[in-house]
Amino acid sequence: MQVDYREFHIDASPLNEGGRYYGRAKIYRRALVDGDAEVFG
């Protein structure tokens, strides 16, 4: 699932490890000046 919220882009997906599922998400913050994005694990 991918969601845009204000200046953030959230990419959430399940992780399958040996029959167990774990939630995980990558959160990107768009930079306003130089075009580079910050990534929060």
N, C-alpha and C positions, 0 to 999 in steps of 0.2 A: 504494500500500500504506500502510495506517495501522496504527500499533502504539502501545500504551500500555505504558510501562515505568516503574515506580515513580511519581515525580511528573512524568514527561515524557510528552508526546504527540509522536510522530514521524510526519510525513506525507512519504513518499518517492514520487517519481514521475519518469518519464523525460521529458526535454525533447527534442523533435524540431526540429532546426535544419538545414534544407536536406538532409535525407536522413541526417544524422548524429544519433545519440542521445547525450545526456549525462544522467548521473544527477544528481538534485538532491533535497534534503530540507529541510524546515522542521521545526525542533525547538521545541516550546512547553514551557515549564515552568510548571506550575500554581502560582499563588500560594496560600499557605496562609491569609493573613489577609484581604486586601481584595478578592479575587476577580479581580484583573487578572492576565494571563498575560504572561510574558516570552517574546519570540520571538528565536531564534538562527537567522540566515540559513542 
